[in-house]
Amino acid sequence: MSEDRARRLVEPHLWAGEELQWCDQPVAAGPVAMAAMRKGFYGSVGAAVAVFIFAVYVRGAFRSIDPQSDTVILIASAVIVGLVLAFGALVAWSRARRLVHLVAYGLSNRRIIMVQGDDVQWIGLRELEDVRLEGNNVVVRRGRTATEQLWADQGERGHGTARAEVVAREVTLAALPSPEQVVSLIQTLIRPSAS
């Protein structure tokens, strides 16, 4: 039954000539929400870094006016950074819980697809860098685009945001009924000789 429903959610997003080889829905809401929360947390790292940099700038401006404000601004900026990270994670978790009945995963002859309401994430098979099993979750990671590789080579990304950059390139197929089968299918599509 969940495969039929998943098919109805995924098929409208297929490209011309694309064939769906596997699709299903998650069996539990909790893991889907946790995967979304993780992505939301790391997605808000950029905003948190911007807030902290702004606070450091403000701290420098106020230092000459009132030396006591230095500590207050640092503490306030740390609290605000924590709130930004928590807000990003909480919003993503809440949205995933509300939309779990609209989550479907698909594997076609051209890409891996995750539909969550109106959002569609996908990774083309040629971009695929890694697939790993984490309990009942399958985590699929795409390689860097040419632009991302250029930024990495030129040092545009700091070490503090490196993990956020990796998570942004991942799609988590959470709470799958048969995760080993999905990993096997993905590996077969990547390397047909592996089957």
Backbone as a printed PyTorch tensor [residue, N CA C, xyz], in Angstrom:
tensor([[[  0.8170,  -1.1950,   0.0000],
         [  0.0000,   0.0000,   0.0000],
         [  0.8640,   1.2640,   0.0000]],

        [[  1.9370,   1.3080,   0.8140],
         [  2.7640,   2.5090,   0.8710],
         [  3.5020,   2.7240,  -0.4490]],

        [[  3.7930,   1.6450,  -1.1760],
         [  4.4660,   1.7970,  -2.4650],
         [  3.5530,   2.4920,  -3.4720]],

        [[  2.2580,   2.1580,  -3.4810],
         [  1.3140,   2.8240,  -4.3860],
         [  1.2000,   4.3110,  -4.0680]],

        [[  1.1160,   4.6130,  -2.7850],
         [  1.0150,   6.0140,  -2.3770],
         [  2.3060,   6.7600,  -2.6980]],

        [[  3.4510,   6.1230,  -2.4530],
         [  4.7410,   6.7290,  -2.7730],
         [  4.8480,   6.9770,  -4.2720]],

        [[  4.3970,   6.0420,  -5.0580],
         [  4.4370,   6.1850,  -6.5140],
         [  3.6220,   7.4140,  -6.9540]],

        [[  2.4570,   7.6130,  -6.3410],
         [  1.6200,   8.7800,  -6.6850],
         [  2.3090,  10.0950,  -6.3120]],

        [[  3.1280,  10.0870,  -5.2570],
         [  3.8340,  11.2940,  -4.8430],
         [  5.0820,  11.5660,  -5.6900]],

        [[  5.7570,  10.5040,  -6.1250],
         [  7.0270,  10.6540,  -6.8380],
         [  6.8230,  10.8460,  -8.3400]],

        [[  5.8920,  10.1260,  -8.9390],
         [  5.7450,  10.1360, -10.3980],
         [  5.5530,  11.5150, -11.0150]],

        [[  4.8270,  12.4490, -10.3830],
         [  4.7090,  13.7780, -11.0010],
         [  6.0450,  14.5170, -11.1490]],

        [[  7.0660,  14.0880, -10.4330],
         [  8.3670,  14.7590, -10.4700],
         [  9.3580,  14.0700, -11.4040]],

        [[  8.9500,  13.0130, -12.0650],
         [  9.8510,  12.3020, -12.9710],
         [ 10.0480,  13.0950, -14.2600]],

        [[ 11.2250,  12.9640, -14.8270],
         [ 11.5480,  13.6180, -16.0880],
         [ 11.0870,  12.7390, -17.2440]],

        [[ 11.0840,  13.2930, -18.4320],
         [ 10.7250,  12.5260, -19.6290],
         [ 11.7380,  11.3990, -19.8150]],

        [[ 11.2430,  10.1980, -20.0160],
         [ 12.1080,   9.0360, -20.2330],
         [ 12.6690,   8.4150, -18.9670]],

        [[ 12.3300,   8.9660, -17.8280],
         [ 12.8290,   8.4470, -16.5560],
         [ 11.9000,   7.3350, -16.0690]],

        [[ 12.4870,   6.2270, -15.6440],
         [ 11.7140,   5.0750, -15.1760],
         [ 11.9480,   4.8610, -13.6880]],

        [[ 10.8610,   4.7580, -12.9490],
         [ 10.9380,   4.5240, -11.5120],
         [ 11.1960,   3.0440, -11.2610]],

        [[ 12.2950,   2.7380, -10.5570],
         [ 12.6620,   1.3460, -10.3090],
         [ 12.2940,   0.8940,  -8.8990]],

        [[ 12.1960,   1.8430,  -7.9850],
         [ 11.8100,   1.5270,  -6.6070],
         [ 11.2420,   2.7930,  -5.9890]],

        [[ 10.2360,   2.6510,  -5.1580],
         [  9.7480,   3.7810,  -4.3720],
         [  9.0370,   3.2450,  -3.1410]],

        [[  9.0210,   4.0600,  -2.0950],
         [  8.3500,   3.6850,  -0.8540],
         [  8.2410,   4.9130,   0.0330]],

        [[  7.5270,   4.7510,   1.1330],
         [  7.3750,   5.7970,   2.1250],
         [  8.0120,   5.3430,   3.4300]],

        [[  8.3540,   6.2940,   4.3000],
         [  8.9300,   5.9150,   5.5930],
         [  7.9000,   5.1960,   6.4630]],

        [[  8.4000,   4.3110,   7.3330],
         [  7.5110,   3.5480,   8.2100],
         [  7.2800,   4.2360,   9.5510]],

        [[  8.0380,   5.2980,   9.8560],
         [  7.8880,   6.0090,  11.1310],
         [  8.2010,   7.4900,  10.9410]],

        [[  7.5220,   8.3170,  11.7020],
         [  7.6970,   9.7740,  11.5940],
         [  8.9440,  10.2690,  12.3210]],

        [[  9.2980,   9.6260,  13.4380],
         [ 10.4210,  10.0830,  14.2520],
         [ 11.7330,  10.2000,  13.5020]],

        [[ 12.1720,   9.1450,  12.8140],
         [ 13.4420,   9.2430,  12.0910],
         [ 13.4340,  10.2930,  10.9800]],

        [[ 12.2850,  10.4740,  10.3290],
         [ 12.1770,  11.4940,   9.2860],
         [ 12.3590,  12.8750,   9.9070]],

        [[ 11.7160,  13.1110,  11.0530],
         [ 11.8330,  14.3940,  11.7390],
         [ 13.2550,  14.6260,  12.2390]],

        [[ 13.9010,  13.5830,  12.7440],
         [ 15.2810,  13.7250,  13.2330],
         [ 16.2470,  14.0380,  12.0880]],

        [[ 16.0640,  13.3890,  10.9390],
         [ 16.9140,  13.6770,   9.7780],
         [ 16.7110,  15.1130,   9.3190]],

        [[ 15.4600,  15.5710,   9.3250],
         [ 15.1670,  16.9540,   8.9370],
         [ 15.7540,  17.9330,   9.9560]],

        [[ 15.6730,  17.5940,  11.2370],
         [ 16.2090,  18.4590,  12.2780],
         [ 17.7190,  18.6290,  12.1160]],

        [[ 18.3990,  17.5470,  11.8250],
         [ 19.8490,  17.5980,  11.6130],
         [ 20.1760,  18.5200,  10.4380]],

        [[ 19.4380,  18.3560,   9.3480],
         [ 19.6610,  19.1900,   8.1710],
         [ 19.3150,  20.6470,   8.4700]],

        [[ 18.2380,  20.8870,   9.2310],
         [ 17.8650,  22.2480,   9.6130],
         [ 18.9050,  22.9100,  10.4840]],

        [[ 19.4770,  22.1370,  11.4190],
         [ 20.5320,  22.6680,  12.2850],
         [ 21.7260,  23.1070,  11.4540]],

        [[ 22.2120,  22.2120,  10.6090],
         [ 23.3800,  22.5510,   9.7990],
         [ 23.0590,  23.6050,   8.7520]],

        [[ 21.8140,  23.6640,   8.3040],
         [ 21.4120,  24.6940,   7.3560],
         [ 21.4060,  26.0830,   7.9640]],

        [[ 21.2250,  26.1740,   9.2630],
         [ 21.2060,  27.4820,   9.9260],
         [ 22.5870,  27.9080,  10.4130]],

        [[ 23.5980,  27.1030,  10.1690],
         [ 24.9600,  27.4620,  10.5960],
         [ 25.4120,  28.7530,   9.9210]],

        [[ 25.0920,  28.9250,   8.6420],
         [ 25.4890,  30.1490,   7.9270],
         [ 24.9170,  31.3920,   8.5870]],

        [[ 23.6370,  31.3320,   8.9530],
         [ 23.0000,  32.4770,   9.6280],
         [ 23.6270,  32.7120,  10.9980]],

        [[ 23.9390,  31.6450,  11.7120],
         [ 24.5500,  31.7760,  13.0360],
         [ 25.9430,  32.4050,  12.9370]],

        [[ 26.7080,  32.0060,  11.9430],
         [ 28.0380,  32.5850,  11.7430],
         [ 27.9100,  34.0740,  11.4120]],

        [[ 26.9380,  34.4230,  10.5740],
         [ 26.7300,  35.8340,  10.2190],
         [ 26.3620,  36.6550,  11.4530]],

        [[ 25.5130,  36.1080,  12.3130],
         [ 25.1310,  36.8030,  13.5460],
         [ 26.3540,  37.0150,  14.4350]],

        [[ 27.1840,  36.0000,  14.5530],
         [ 28.3640,  36.1170,  15.4080],
         [ 29.3510,  37.1530,  14.8590]],

        [[ 29.5590,  37.1440,  13.5430],
         [ 30.4710,  38.1200,  12.9370],
         [ 29.9360,  39.5420,  13.1390]],

        [[ 28.6240,  39.7070,  12.9850],
         [ 28.0170,  41.0160,  13.2210],
         [ 28.2210,  41.4370,  14.6780]],

        [[ 28.0510,  40.4980,  15.6030],
         [ 28.2210,  40.8110,  17.0260],
         [ 29.6580,  41.2210,  17.3300]],

        [[ 30.6220,  40.5490,  16.6960],
         [ 32.0220,  40.9190,  16.9100],
         [ 32.2670,  42.3340,  16.3830]],

        [[ 31.6680,  42.6550,  15.2530],
         [ 31.8050,  44.0090,  14.6970],
         [ 31.1940,  45.0430,  15.6430]],

        [[ 29.9870,  44.7560,  16.1350],
         [ 29.3110,  45.6660,  17.0640],
         [ 30.1250,  45.8050,  18.3490]],

        [[ 30.6830,  44.6980,  18.8090],
         [ 31.4900,  44.7130,  20.0290],
         [ 32.6670,  45.6720,  19.8830]],

        [[ 33.2950,  45.6400,  18.7120],
         [ 34.4180,  46.5480,  18.4630],
         [ 33.9900,  48.0020,  18.4510]],

        [[ 32.7950,  48.2710,  17.9260],
         [ 32.2910,  49.6460,  17.8760],
         [ 31.9540,  50.1690,  19.2650]],

        [[ 31.4220,  49.3060,  20.1350],
         [ 31.0140,  49.7320,  21.4750],
         [ 32.1640,  49.7270,  22.4830]],

        [[ 33.2610,  49.0780,  22.1490],
         [ 34.3690,  48.9660,  23.0960],
         [ 34.9020,  50.3410,  23.4940]],

        [[ 34.9790,  51.2570,  22.5340],
         [ 35.5110,  52.5890,  22.8510],
         [ 34.5040,  53.4260,  23.6540]],

        [[ 33.2240,  53.1330,  23.5170],
         [ 32.1930,  53.8870,  24.2360],
         [ 32.0540,  53.3840,  25.6710]],

        [[ 31.9280,  52.0640,  25.8230],
         [ 31.7030,  51.4810,  27.1510],
         [ 32.4180,  50.1380,  27.2430]],

        [[ 33.5360,  50.0690,  27.9510],
         [ 34.2710,  48.8140,  28.0600],
         [ 33.4570,  47.6810,  28.7070]],

        [[ 32.4680,  48.0140,  29.5390],
         [ 31.6290,  47.0050,  30.1920],
         [ 30.7370,  46.2700,  29.1790]],

        [[ 30.4180,  46.9360,  28.0780],
         [ 29.5160,  46.3320,  27.0810],
         [ 30.1600,  45.1570,  26.3610]],

        [[ 31.4670,  45.0570,  26.4240],
         [ 32.1940,  43.9860,  25.7410],
         [ 31.6860,  42.6000,  26.1510]],

        [[ 31.6110,  42.3440,  27.4230],
         [ 31.1550,  41.0500,  27.9400],
         [ 29.6820,  40.8170,  27.6390]],

        [[ 28.8820,  41.8420,  27.8100],
         [ 27.4330,  41.7170,  27.5630],
         [ 27.1690,  41.3560,  26.1070]],

        [[ 27.8650,  42.0230,  25.1950],
         [ 27.6580,  41.7590,  23.7660],
         [ 28.1050,  40.3450,  23.4090]],

        [[ 29.2130,  39.8870,  23.9860],
         [ 29.6730,  38.5170,  23.7170],
         [ 28.6670,  37.4860,  24.2100]],

        [[ 28.1720,  37.6690,  25.4060],
         [ 27.1940,  36.7290,  25.9630],
         [ 25.9010,  36.7680,  25.1540]],

        [[ 25.4420,  37.9640,  24.8220],
         [ 24.2130,  38.0980,  24.0390],
         [ 24.3680,  37.4530,  22.6570]],

        [[ 25.5280,  37.6390,  22.0390],
         [ 25.7330,  37.0500,  20.7070],
         [ 25.7760,  35.5270,  20.7820]],

        [[ 26.3680,  34.9790,  21.8270],
         [ 26.3850,  33.5170,  21.9890],
         [ 24.9680,  32.9780,  22.1750]],

        [[ 24.1680,  33.6880,  22.9530],
         [ 22.7720,  33.2640,  23.1560],
         [ 21.9930,  33.3510,  21.8470]],

        [[ 22.1730,  34.4240,  21.1010],
         [ 21.4600,  34.5900,  19.8320],
         [ 21.8870,  33.5210,  18.8260]],

        [[ 23.1730,  33.2160,  18.7700],
         [ 23.6590,  32.1550,  17.8770],
         [ 23.0120,  30.8300,  18.2440]],

        [[ 22.9450,  30.5260,  19.5300],
         [ 22.2800,  29.2950,  19.9810],
         [ 20.8060,  29.2710,  19.5970]],

        [[ 20.1480,  30.4080,  19.7400],
         [ 18.7300,  30.4880,  19.3650],
         [ 18.5270,  30.3080,  17.8610]],

        [[ 19.4110,  30.8800,  17.0460],
         [ 19.3070,  30.7180,  15.5950],
         [ 19.4590,  29.2420,  15.2120]],

        [[ 20.4470,  28.5690,  15.8000],
         [ 20.6520,  27.1450,  15.5140],
         [ 19.4630,  26.3060,  15.9840]],

        [[ 18.9820,  26.5980,  17.1840],
         [ 17.8350,  25.8510,  17.7170],
         [ 16.5810,  26.1070,  16.8920]],

        [[ 16.3720,  27.3480,  16.4780],
         [ 15.2030,  27.6780,  15.6690],
         [ 15.2320,  26.9510,  14.3320]],

        [[ 16.3900,  26.9410,  13.6750],
         [ 16.5170,  26.2270,  12.4010],
         [ 16.2090,  24.7480,  12.5470]],

        [[ 16.7320,  24.1470,  13.5980],
         [ 16.4980,  22.7200,  13.8400],
         [ 15.0380,  22.4480,  14.1880]],

        [[ 14.4680,  23.2720,  15.0510],
         [ 13.0830,  23.0720,  15.4900],
         [ 12.0780,  23.2620,  14.3570]],

        [[ 12.2750,  24.2640,  13.5370],
         [ 11.3730,  24.4930,  12.4030],
         [ 11.4260,  23.3120,  11.4320]],

        [[ 12.6190,  22.8280,  11.1290],
         [ 12.7540,  21.6870,  10.2190],
         [ 12.1120,  20.4350,  10.8200]],

        [[ 12.3120,  20.2050,  12.1120],
         [ 11.7250,  19.0420,  12.7900],
         [ 10.1970,  19.1140,  12.7540]],

        [[  9.6590,  20.2790,  13.0940],
         [  8.2110,  20.4640,  13.1360],
         [  7.5870,  20.2820,  11.7540]],

        [[  8.2150,  20.8490,  10.7570],
         [  7.6990,  20.7210,   9.3840],
         [  7.7130,  19.2660,   8.9350]],

        [[  8.7850,  18.5560,   9.2420],
         [  8.8750,  17.1450,   8.8520],
         [  7.8070,  16.3130,   9.5510]],

        [[  7.5440,  16.5890,  10.8140],
         [  6.4840,  15.8570,  11.5330],
         [  5.1150,  16.1050,  10.9120]],

        [[  4.8480,  17.3590,  10.5300],
         [  3.5590,  17.6980,   9.9280],
         [  3.3800,  17.0850,   8.5440]],

        [[  4.4790,  16.9930,   7.7880],
         [  4.3890,  16.5510,   6.3950],
         [  4.8400,  15.1040,   6.1810]],

        [[  4.9770,  14.3290,   7.2530],
         [  5.5170,  12.9740,   7.1000],
         [  4.6440,  12.1180,   6.1800]],

        [[  3.3500,  12.3730,   6.1430],
         [  2.4750,  11.5960,   5.2630],
         [  2.6740,  11.9670,   3.7900]],

        [[  3.4000,  13.0640,   3.5360],
         [  3.7050,  13.4830,   2.1660],
         [  5.1650,  13.2250,   1.7860]],

        [[  5.8360,  12.3750,   2.5510],
         [  7.2250,  12.0260,   2.2560],
         [  7.2490,  10.7220,   1.4690]],

        [[  8.0040,  10.7400,   0.3920],
         [  8.1710,   9.5350,  -0.4260],
         [  9.5800,   9.5400,  -1.0100]],

        [[ 10.1090,   8.3530,  -1.1810],
         [ 11.4390,   8.1870,  -1.7410],
         [ 11.3250,   7.3890,  -3.0250]],

        [[ 12.1560,   7.7310,  -3.9920],
         [ 12.1470,   7.0030,  -5.2500],
         [ 13.5470,   6.8170,  -5.7880]],

        [[ 13.7140,   5.7660,  -6.5410],
         [ 14.9750,   5.4600,  -7.1910],
         [ 14.6440,   5.1850,  -8.6450]],

        [[ 15.1750,   6.0150,  -9.5360],
         [ 14.8980,   5.8280, -10.9550],
         [ 16.1740,   5.3990, -11.6530]],

        [[ 16.0840,   5.2730, -12.9500],
         [ 17.2660,   4.9020, -13.7220],
         [ 18.2310,   6.0790, -13.8780]],

        [[ 17.8480,   7.2790, -13.3750],
         [ 18.6950,   8.4560, -13.5320],
         [ 19.0550,   9.1690, -12.2390]],

        [[ 18.2830,   8.9380, -11.1700],
         [ 18.5610,   9.6850,  -9.9440],
         [ 17.8420,   9.0780,  -8.7410]],

        [[ 18.2110,   9.5800,  -7.5620],
         [ 17.5650,   9.2220,  -6.3070],
         [ 16.7450,  10.4440,  -5.9010]],

        [[ 15.4750,  10.2170,  -5.5690],
         [ 14.5460,  11.3190,  -5.3430],
         [ 13.9580,  11.2270,  -3.9410]],

        [[ 13.8380,  12.3920,  -3.2690],
         [ 13.1260,  12.4740,  -2.0010],
         [ 12.1040,  13.5930,  -2.1260]],

        [[ 10.8340,  13.2480,  -1.9600],
         [  9.7490,  14.2250,  -2.0180],
         [  9.2450,  14.4370,  -0.5980]],

        [[  9.1280,  15.7070,  -0.2050],
         [  8.5770,  16.0480,   1.1110],
         [  7.6380,  17.2360,   0.9030]],

        [[  6.3590,  16.9350,   0.7300],
         [  5.3920,  17.9860,   0.4200],
         [  5.6770,  18.5430,  -0.9550]],

        [[  5.9410,  19.8470,  -1.0180],
         [  6.2700,  20.4860,  -2.2990],
         [  7.7670,  20.4860,  -2.5800]],

        [[  8.5800,  20.1250,  -1.5930],
         [ 10.0320,  20.1100,  -1.7670],
         [ 10.4740,  18.8030,  -2.3960]],

        [[ 11.3820,  18.9170,  -3.3570],
         [ 11.9560,  17.7390,  -4.0030],
         [ 13.4720,  17.8910,  -3.9640]],

        [[ 14.1300,  16.8980,  -3.4000],
         [ 15.5910,  16.8440,  -3.4230],
         [ 15.9670,  15.6210,  -4.2400]],

        [[ 17.0680,  15.7200,  -4.9410],
         [ 17.4990,  14.5610,  -5.7110],
         [ 19.0070,  14.6080,  -5.9210]],

        [[ 19.5270,  13.4280,  -6.2100],
         [ 20.9480,  13.2770,  -6.5280],
         [ 21.0380,  12.4160,  -7.7760]],

        [[ 21.6560,  12.9480,  -8.8080],
         [ 21.8710,  12.1840, -10.0310],
         [ 22.8690,  11.0660,  -9.7950]],

        [[ 22.6930,   9.9750, -10.5030],
         [ 23.5620,   8.8210, -10.2760],
         [ 25.0200,   9.1140, -10.6170]],

        [[ 25.2620,   9.9960, -11.5840],
         [ 26.6470,  10.3380, -11.9270],
         [ 27.2950,  11.2120, -10.8540]],

        [[ 26.4790,  11.9250, -10.0730],
         [ 27.0030,  12.7910,  -9.0100],
         [ 27.2590,  12.0360,  -7.7200]],

        [[ 26.7670,  10.8290,  -7.6340],
         [ 26.7790,  10.0700,  -6.3880],
         [ 28.2030,   9.8360,  -5.8900]],

        [[ 28.4550,  10.2560,  -4.6560],
         [ 29.7680,  10.0920,  -4.0480],
         [ 29.7940,   8.9080,  -3.0900]],

        [[ 28.7180,   8.7750,  -2.2910],
         [ 28.7350,   7.7760,  -1.2330],
         [ 27.3090,   7.3840,  -0.8700]],

        [[ 27.1310,   6.1440,  -0.4570],
         [ 25.8600,   5.6880,   0.1060],
         [ 26.2150,   4.8470,   1.3210]],

        [[ 25.5160,   5.1110,   2.4170],
         [ 25.8050,   4.3370,   3.6280],
         [ 24.5070,   4.0620,   4.3760]],

        [[ 24.5550,   3.0250,   5.1680],
         [ 23.4110,   2.5940,   5.9560],
         [ 23.6110,   3.0410,   7.4000]],

        [[ 22.6150,   3.7230,   7.9550],
         [ 22.6370,   4.1460,   9.3610],
         [ 21.3430,   3.6640,   9.9960]],

        [[ 21.3520,   2.4520,  10.5330],
         [ 20.1300,   1.8600,  11.0970],
         [ 19.1440,   1.5730,   9.9800]],

        [[ 17.9550,   2.1550,  10.0540],
         [ 16.9580,   2.0110,   8.9840],
         [ 16.9820,   3.1890,   8.0180]],

        [[ 18.0150,   4.0040,   8.0970],
         [ 18.1680,   5.1500,   7.2070],
         [ 19.2600,   4.8720,   6.1860]],

        [[ 19.0230,   5.3450,   4.9770],
         [ 20.0420,   5.2940,   3.9350],
         [ 20.4430,   6.7320,   3.6510]],

        [[ 21.7310,   7.0280,   3.8130],
         [ 22.2380,   8.3790,   3.5930],
         [ 23.0230,   8.3730,   2.2850]],

        [[ 22.5700,   9.2220,   1.3630],
         [ 23.1690,   9.3110,   0.0370],
         [ 23.8200,  10.6810,  -0.0730]],

        [[ 25.0860,  10.6910,  -0.4850],
         [ 25.8040,  11.9600,  -0.5950],
         [ 26.2820,  12.1610,  -2.0220]],

        [[ 26.0410,  13.3770,  -2.5200],
         [ 26.5310,  13.7100,  -3.8550],
         [ 27.9100,  14.3420,  -3.7340]],

        [[ 28.6790,  14.2670,  -4.8010],
         [ 29.9860,  14.9090,  -4.8270],
         [ 29.8430,  16.4110,  -4.9560]],

        [[ 30.9300,  17.0990,  -4.8280],
         [ 30.9200,  18.5540,  -4.9630],
         [ 30.7170,  18.9500,  -6.4170]],

        [[ 30.0000,  20.0370,  -6.6220],
         [ 29.9020,  20.6070,  -7.9580],
         [ 31.2270,  21.2820,  -8.2740]],

        [[ 31.4190,  21.6870,  -9.5220],
         [ 32.6670,  22.3540,  -9.9100],
         [ 32.8660,  23.6310,  -9.1010]],

        [[ 31.7870,  24.3770,  -8.8650],
         [ 31.8840,  25.6130,  -8.0910],
         [ 32.2480,  25.3250,  -6.6410]],

        [[ 31.6210,  24.3060,  -6.0360],
         [ 31.9460,  23.9370,  -4.6540],
         [ 33.3960,  23.4800,  -4.5330]],

        [[ 33.8780,  22.7620,  -5.5320],
         [ 35.2700,  22.3010,  -5.5270],
         [ 36.2090,  23.4910,  -5.6350]],

        [[ 35.8590,  24.4680,  -6.4770],
         [ 36.6730,  25.6650,  -6.6210],
         [ 36.7450,  26.4250,  -5.3020]],

        [[ 35.5900,  26.5640,  -4.6090],
         [ 35.5860,  27.2410,  -3.3030],
         [ 36.4600,  26.4980,  -2.3090]],

        [[ 36.3650,  25.1740,  -2.3030],
         [ 37.1570,  24.3790,  -1.3640],
         [ 38.6500,  24.5300,  -1.6570]],

        [[ 39.0110,  24.5470,  -2.9400],
         [ 40.4140,  24.6780,  -3.3170],
         [ 40.9730,  26.0520,  -2.9670]],

        [[ 40.1160,  27.0710,  -3.0280],
         [ 40.5730,  28.4310,  -2.7510],
         [ 40.4050,  28.8170,  -1.2880]],

        [[ 39.8720,  27.9080,  -0.4910],
         [ 39.7390,  28.1790,   0.9330],
         [ 38.6110,  29.1260,   1.2720]],

        [[ 37.5980,  29.2550,   0.4080],
         [ 36.4720,  30.1520,   0.6660],
         [ 35.6540,  29.6760,   1.8630]],

        [[ 35.5650,  28.3830,   2.0600],
         [ 34.7940,  27.8350,   3.1840],
         [ 35.7190,  27.6490,   4.3790]],

        [[ 35.2650,  28.0730,   5.5250],
         [ 36.0480,  27.8900,   6.7420],
         [ 35.8750,  26.4930,   7.2870]],

        [[ 36.7530,  26.1160,   8.1950],
         [ 36.6700,  24.7880,   8.8000],
         [ 35.4100,  24.6260,   9.6310]],

        [[ 34.8840,  25.7060,  10.1840],
         [ 33.6810,  25.6410,  11.0090],
         [ 32.4310,  25.2770,  10.2330]],

        [[ 32.3980,  25.5760,   8.9480],
         [ 31.2120,  25.2670,   8.1430],
         [ 31.4140,  24.0440,   7.2590]],

        [[ 32.5180,  23.3490,   7.4020],
         [ 32.7890,  22.1910,   6.5520],
         [ 31.7400,  21.0950,   6.7390]],

        [[ 31.3550,  20.8210,   7.9630],
         [ 30.3490,  19.7810,   8.2200],
         [ 28.9870,  20.1890,   7.6570]],

        [[ 28.6550,  21.4560,   7.7670],
         [ 27.3920,  21.9470,   7.2090],
         [ 27.3810,  21.7760,   5.6960]],

        [[ 28.5230,  21.9810,   5.0620],
         [ 28.6250,  21.8180,   3.6100],
         [ 28.4200,  20.3600,   3.2160]],

        [[ 28.9530,  19.4320,   3.9990],
         [ 28.7690,  18.0010,   3.7160],
         [ 27.3060,  17.6130,   3.8880]],

        [[ 26.6650,  18.0540,   4.9600],
         [ 25.2670,  17.7220,   5.2170],
         [ 24.3690,  18.3060,   4.1300]],

        [[ 24.7130,  19.4730,   3.6040],
         [ 23.9110,  20.0860,   2.5360],
         [ 23.9320,  19.2300,   1.2730]],

        [[ 24.9670,  18.4230,   1.1030],
         [ 25.0580,  17.5620,  -0.0810],
         [ 24.4610,  16.1780,   0.1500]],

        [[ 23.8060,  15.9640,   1.2840],
         [ 23.2430,  14.6550,   1.6070],
         [ 21.7280,  14.6390,   1.4860]],

        [[ 21.2150,  13.4840,   1.0990],
         [ 19.7860,  13.2080,   1.1360],
         [ 19.6250,  11.9740,   2.0110]],

        [[ 18.7990,  12.0770,   3.0570],
         [ 18.5780,  10.9560,   3.9670],
         [ 17.2250,  10.3300,   3.6730]],

        [[ 17.2520,   9.0730,   3.2970],
         [ 16.0260,   8.2950,   3.1080],
         [ 15.7690,   7.6200,   4.4500]],

        [[ 14.9130,   8.2430,   5.2650],
         [ 14.7480,   7.8400,   6.6610],
         [ 13.6460,   6.8130,   6.8350]],

        [[ 13.8360,   5.9180,   7.8140],
         [ 12.8360,   4.9380,   8.2530],
         [ 12.3360,   4.0570,   7.1070]],

        [[ 13.2760,   3.5190,   6.3580],
         [ 12.8920,   2.6450,   5.2450],
         [ 12.5030,   1.2610,   5.7390]],

        [[ 11.5300,   0.6350,   5.0870],
         [ 11.1420,  -0.7150,   5.4940],
         [ 12.2170,  -1.7620,   5.1700]],

        [[ 12.9890,  -1.5530,   4.1000],
         [ 14.0450,  -2.5050,   3.7250],
         [ 15.2850,  -1.7400,   3.2560]],

        [[ 16.0300,  -1.1450,   4.2030],
         [ 17.1650,  -0.2960,   3.8230],
         [ 18.3000,  -1.0520,   3.1250]],

        [[ 18.5220,  -2.3070,   3.4990],
         [ 19.5990,  -3.0740,   2.8600],
         [ 19.3250,  -3.2440,   1.3730]],

        [[ 18.0660,  -3.4860,   1.0230],
         [ 17.6790,  -3.6340,  -0.3810],
         [ 17.9350,  -2.3340,  -1.1480]],

        [[ 17.6320,  -1.2100,  -0.5390],
         [ 17.8160,   0.0880,  -1.1980],
         [ 19.2970,   0.3670,  -1.4220]],

        [[ 20.1360,   0.1000,  -0.4190],
         [ 21.5830,   0.2980,  -0.5730],
         [ 22.0990,  -0.5930,  -1.7010]],

        [[ 21.6410,  -1.8170,  -1.7430],
         [ 22.0520,  -2.7420,  -2.7990],
         [ 21.6270,  -2.2350,  -4.1760]],

        [[ 20.4030,  -1.7510,  -4.2960],
         [ 19.9190,  -1.2030,  -5.5710],
         [ 20.7470,  -0.0010,  -6.0100]],

        [[ 21.0560,   0.8910,  -5.0760],
         [ 21.8380,   2.0780,  -5.4090],
         [ 23.2390,   1.6760,  -5.8460]],

        [[ 23.8590,   0.7610,  -5.1210],
         [ 25.2050,   0.3150,  -5.4920],
         [ 25.2070,  -0.3690,  -6.8570]],

        [[ 24.1440,  -1.0960,  -7.1750],
         [ 24.0340,  -1.7480,  -8.4740],
         [ 23.8920,  -0.7180,  -9.5840]],

        [[ 23.1390,   0.3480,  -9.3330],
         [ 22.9930,   1.3940, -10.3430],
         [ 24.2960,   2.1660, -10.5670]],

        [[ 25.0750,   2.3250,  -9.4910],
         [ 26.3460,   3.0250,  -9.6070],
         [ 27.3500,   2.1630, -10.3700]],

        [[ 27.4450,   0.9220,  -9.9320],
         [ 28.4080,  -0.0240, -10.5220],
         [ 27.6350,  -1.2730, -10.9380]],

        [[ 27.1450,  -1.3250, -12.1770],
         [ 26.3530,  -2.4810, -12.6200],
         [ 27.0780,  -3.8090, -12.4550]],

        [[ 28.4140,  -3.7960, -12.4460],
         [ 29.1610,  -5.0390, -12.2810],
         [ 29.1020,  -5.5510, -10.8510]],

        [[ 28.6060,  -4.7170,  -9.8880],
         [ 28.5420,  -5.1250,  -8.4840],
         [ 27.4200,  -6.1140,  -8.2270]],

        [[ 26.4610,  -6.2170,  -9.1480],
         [ 25.3240,  -7.0940,  -8.9180],
         [ 25.6390,  -8.5480,  -9.1910]]])
